[in-house]
Amino acid sequence: MQAPLPWIEVCKNAPYFATESGNSWTPIGQNDAITWPELRGLYKRRNVAKVEAYLRTLSEHGITCLRLMLEYSQKSHRDFERPAGCFRPEMVQLWDDLFSLCDKNRLRILLTPFDTYWMWVKWKHHPYNEKNSGPCPDRASLLLSRGAREAMKRRLRFVCERWSCSGALFGWDLWNEIHPSYAENSADCFDSFIAELSDCVRSREQELYGRSHPQTVSVFGPHMVLDQRIPNSVFRHPSLDFASTHFYEEGTIDDPKDTVAPAISTGKLMREALAEVHDSRPFMDSEHGPIHTYKDHHKTLPEPFDDEYFRHIQWAHFCAGGAGGGMRWPNRNPHSLTKGMRNAQDSLARFAPLIDWVGFRRRNWNDEVNVCPPEVKAVACGDGRQAVVWLIRTDRIRRDGMLRRDVKPVPVTLSLPLLEPGTYRITGWDTREGQVLAEYSVTLCASGTHIGPVPVAADLALAVRRHS
């Protein structure tokens, strides 16, 4: 009989995650939804076998985590409650089955209890609306209404009692994309709101199981500038265990014209985000993708382009210091990741064991790494004994926005000035093929010693680890 999945916790001495037994665990996955093609068969058990085959395929490709909303309120028949306080048997059965299947296939769920986008857009139909016998008179007071908060906590306690016993629950995104519009255009209540929901979940889990799952609250990244209290709540709230934002930078990530600029922007956004985290909690982007291209221009990116765009963003996020490769919102028609994206996730999963994450006290090194020639850019993080580096060429972009791969590799030298002197194992990784290109040792006699030359045709990842 297969042992149940161990719970996930934040590493004691590093900004990453581990199992309760101390083994490194990396969140590799994407956003999914109970109404999208691969999971919709769970509703009323219409096609459970198809869903299980899908989850098995994910596990076989190194995917460890899905970010999911408990309900998907685009249509009322996927509301978790109707009316408020009445948990629909069909939805409870769906989640019973999904947690069981995830446990069986060694997958975990980052769970957010409300689909806040469709809750806002379809407010007149939502069961929390006072006009539908709900507790809240106006969507603009959702975070302020005492009745709404009590209803939210009732839902959270139900989930804790039903599914928090499972190691298939990675953690909680207590509120998806927290925003002043839910609180009469003010962030005044954010800290108290987060504290109240966090305490509700943590105290109930502690009471039932003697421990609790990691918690975060997410935000639409471009909206953090609306109020300085937003990043303070998201990045530094004392009740939260890890930080997460949604990387939808305008003009690069949200509407890409090539596959290089979005990745460089991801590296920049990662450095900015890590500077906002003042302790050792992990950080991850829990949503990104070509939302403007898809939602406003009504276009799905060509698959080869999208595969490369996805892969480049993933490695920039990971090597800049993020926990995992970030979590794509598909923004494709239909909302499904491609085979190429699955292969990219598999490549990342097979690279991850090259680093000792539970002892990796990384700092972002984007600006500290010296690279020659200058047309090769580096995204990197490290501490005194380990580093991960992603190198990408910026001088070989085709007219279709993708990188040329039929060019002679350029020899690249780089220095990692914050590594301690010693002997290091360096592994060069082909991110597209998911395999080792070269492995060798180098002795650094002093900080700043150059490494290389390393041949780079398009992009390349490096794992740098000091010998014991």
N, C-alpha and C positions, 0 to 999 in steps of 0.2 A: 504494500500500500504506500502511495506517495506521501511523503511528509508534507504538512502544510507549509505555506510560504512563511519565512520569518518576517517579522516587522522591519521596517526601514527607520533609521534614525540619522540624525546629523552626526558626522564624525566629531569626536571630542577635540581633536587637535588639528583639524583641517576643514576648509570650506567646501566639503563634499559630503556624500551620503555613504552609509554602510548598513549592512544588516545588523540585527541585534547581536549576532555572534562575532561581529567585527570585520566581516568580509566586505570589500569595496562593492558598491552598487552604483551604477551610472544610469540616470534616466535618459533613455534613448527611445524616442517615439514621436507622436504628433497628436494634434487634436482630432478627435473622432466624435460622432454623434449618433444617438440611438435612432435617428430617422434617416441616416445616410445609408448608401447601398449595402455596406458590409454588415451592419448591425441591425438593420430594420427587421430582419427575420425573427428577432427575439420577441417582438410585440405579439402578444397572444400566442407565442410559441409557433409562429407560422413556418419558420425554417431554422430551427436551432442548429441542425447539422451544418448548414452553410456558414453560420456564424462561427461555429467551432472550427471549421476548416480555415476560415480567415484568421482567427486568433492563433491557430497552430502555425500558419504561414508566417505571421508576424514573429512569433517566438523563434522560428527557424532562421529568421534574418537578423537575429540579435536584438530585436526590439524588446524593451523591458517595461515600457510605460505608455499609457494612453491618458490624455487629458479629456475628461468627459463632464458634461453637465447633467445633473440629475434629471432634469426635464428639458424639453426642447419645445418652447412655446410658440413656434411658428404656426402650429395648428393645435387646437384645444385638446385633441385626443392624445397628446403627449404631455399634458400637464401632470405633475406628480400628485397634486391635490385637486379635487373638484367635488364639492366646494372646499374652501379653505378649512384645513383641519381634518379633512377626510382623505386619507391616502388610498389612491385607487388600486384595487387588487391587481389589475393588469400590469401596472407599472411596478408594483412591489415584486410580482412574479418575474418581470423582466430583469430587475436588478438582482434578485436571488440567482437567476440563471447566469447572469453576466459575471457576478463575483465568483460563482462556482467554476465557470469556464476559464476565467482568468487565473484562478488558483491552479487549476489543472494544467494550464499551458504556461505557467510561471511568468505571468504578466501582472502588472500592477496598475492601479488607477489613481491619477490625480483628480480628485472629485471636487467640482464646484457646484453648490446646491441650487443655484438659480441661473437660468438662461437670461441674463439681464438685458441683452440686446432685444430679444423678441418680447420680453416682459414690458420693455419701454414702448416698442412699436405697436404691440397688440394689447396695450393696457386695458382698453375697454372690454376685452374678453377675459382678462386674467382673473383667476379666482381670488386674488388678494385685493382687487378693486372693491371698494365699498358698494358700488352699484351691483356687484355680483355676490352680495352678502359677505364680502371680505372685510379685513380689518383696517384698510387704508383709504382715505378719501381721495388721494391724489398721488400719482407716481412721483411727483416732485418732493414728496415728504416721506418716501419709503424708508430712508435711513433715520428719520426723526420720529416717526409715528410709534408710540408705545405699543399699540395693537399690532402693528406690522412686525416690530422686533420680537414680540412674544410669539407670533406665528412662525417667524423664522427659526426661533429657538426650539419651538415644538417640532419643526421639521428636522432640525439638526439632531435633536435628542432621539428622534425615531430612527434616523440613519445610524447613529452611534449604537443604539440597542440592537439593531438588526444586522449591521454589516461591519462595524468597527472591530469586531473580533477577528476579522480576516487580515492576514498579511498581504492579501491582494489589494488592500487599500494602502497606497503609498502615502498619501497625505491629502490635506484639505487646502483648496483655494477658497477661503471663506466667502469672498465676494468677488465676482468676476468684473474687472474693469470698474473699480470704484471711481465715482465721479461726482462733482458738486451738484450736478443736475438732479441727483436723487435726494438732495438735502437742501432744497430751495437755493441752489447756486452758491453754496458755501461749503468749505471743508472744515468748519468749526467742529462738527460732530465726529469726524473720522476716527480720532483716537479713541473716543469713548465707545463708538459703534464697534470698532474692531475688538476692543478689550472685552466688550459684553459677549459678542459671538464666540470669541476665542475661549473665554472662561466657560461658556456653556458647553462647548465641545470637550475641552480638556478635563473639566471637572467630571463630566459624565463618563468619559473614557477611563479616567483614573479610578472612578468609583467602581466601574464594571470590570476593568481589566488590569488595573494597577499601573498603567502606562498610557501614553497617548501618541497619536500619529503626528508627524510634522505639519505645521500650518504656515500658510502664506496668504496674502491678498494681492491680487493683480491690478494693473492699471494700464490703460492705453498710453503708451510712452509719450507721444507728442502732446498729451494733455497735462503732463506733470508741470508744465510752465504756468498753468492757470493759477496755482497757489503753492507757495513754498511749503505749506503744511502737507501737501500730497506726498512729495518724496520723503518727508520726515516720517509719515505714517507707513508708507510702503517699504522703505528701506531699513528703518530703524525702530519700528514699534517693538517695545519690549515683550509683547505677547507672542510675536511671530518667530518662527524658527528659521525660515529662509525667505529670500526676497525674489520677486518675479515681476517683470514688466512685459509689455507687448511691443516688439520692435516693428513699427510701421512707419519708418522715416519717409517723409514726403519726397517723391521724385527719384528715390533710389530703390528702397526696399518695396514700397507700395506700388510702384509703377516702373519696373526695371527696363532699361534700354540695352543693357549689357549684363554680363554675369560677374563682372569684376567690381564695379562701383558698389553694388549692394553688400558685397563681402567686406570691402574696405570700410564701409559705413558701419557694418556690424561690429568690426573690431573697434572702431571709435566709440560706438555706443556702449560696448562692453566695458571699455576703460572708464568711461564716464559713470556707468552704473556701479562698478566696483569701488570707485572713489566715494560713492554715497554710502556704502556699507562700512560702518565704523567698527564692526566686530568680525568674528570669524564665521558668520552664517553664510551658507551657500547662496549663489545667485544663479538664476536661469531665466532666459526668455521663454515664456510659456505660450506665446503666439507671435507669428510673423507670417509674411507672405504677400503676394501681389494683390492686395485687397482693392486698390484703386483701379488697377487694370481689369480685374474681374467684376467688381461691384458697380463701378461707374462707367467704365468703357465697354463692359459686357463682352470681354475677350478672355479666352483661356490661352495661356501662353503655349507656344509650340512645345511638344514634349521634350525634344532634345535640349532646347534652351532652358526649359523649366528644370530638367534634371540637373543641369550644370549650375544654374542659379541656386537651387536647393543645396547641392553638395558644397558649393563655395561658402554659403552662409553658415552651414552646419560646422564646417571646419574653422571658420573665423570665430564663431561663438565658442567652440570647444577650446581652441588654442589660446584665446584671449583670457581664459580663466573661468568660463561658464561651466556649470554642472551639466554635462551632456552637450548635445548639439543643438539645443533649442527645439521648440515644438511648432511645427508648421501648421497653419490653418490652410487646408488644401486650396481653396479658391480656384477650383477646377470644376469643370462640368463633365461628369458628376463630381461630388466632393470625395475624391479618392486620390491617394498618392499613387504615383506610377511605379512600374517595376524598377526603373532606374533609381528612384528615390529610395526604394526598399534596399537596393544593392548598396547605395551610399550609407544607409544606416547600418547595414551589415559590416561594411568596411570600418566604420567608426567603432563598432562593438568589438571587432577583432584587434583594433589598434589599442583600445583602452587598457588591456592588461600589461602593456609595456611600462606603465607608470604606477607607482605606489601611491594611490590616491589618499588613503587614510593617513598618510604621513606627509602630504604635499601641502605645505603652507604657501601657496602661490601668491604672487603679486603680478599684476599686468605689466608686461615688459614691451609693449608695442613701441614705445619711444626710446627704450633703453638698448634695444638690439641694433647693432650697426651692420648694415647689409651693403654689399657691393656686388654687382652694379646697381645703381639707383632705380632702374626700371623694374627691379624685383622688390616687392613690398613684403614685409614680415608682420605677422600677428603672433604674439607670443606671451607666455606667462612662465613663471618659475619661482624657485626659492634657491637656497644655496647649494642644493644637491640634485635637483631635477628641473627639467624644463620641457615644454612642448612648444613647437614652432611650426607655423604654417607659412610657406613661401608661395607667392603667386606673381606671375609676370603680368605687367600692365602694358607691354609694348607689342603684343601680338593678338589684338582683338579683331576678329573678322567683322565684315559688314553686317552680319546677322547678330552681332553682339556676343558671340561665343569665342572662346580662346582657340587659337590655332594649336594643334598638337603635332603637325607635320613639319616642325621646325627643329633646327639643331639646338640641343640643350645649351643653355648659357651656364658657364661655371660661376657659382656663387660662393662667396666667402662671407662669413658672419661671425660676430663676436657676441658672447653672452656675458656681459661684464659683471654680473652679480653672482655668477657661479663661483663656488669655492675652488681653490686649486685641488687637483686630484685626477684620477683616471675615470673616464666616462665611457659608457657604451652608448653609441649613437645609432639609431635605427631610422633609415629613410623609408618612407611609406608612400606607395602609389595610392592616392585617395580614390581614384576612379576604379582601379582594378582590385583594390583591397588586398594588397600584398606587399611584402618587404621588397624593396629595391636594393638595399645595401645595408650591411651591418659592420661596424668597425669600432675600435677603441681609440680614444685620443686622451693624451695626458695634458692637462692644463696646469702649467707651472705657476701661473698668476692670473688673477681676474682680468678679463679682456682679451685673453688669448684667442686667436682666430681659429675658426673651424672651417674646413673645406679645403679645396673647392668642392662644392656639391652641384652636380648637373641638374638643372631645372628646365624642363621643356615647357610646361604649362603651370602646374602647381605641385607641391610636395609637402608632406608633413614630416617632422622630425620628432622623435622621442629621445630625450637626453637624460640619462640616469647614471648616477655615480655608482661605481662598483662598491660593494660592501667592504 
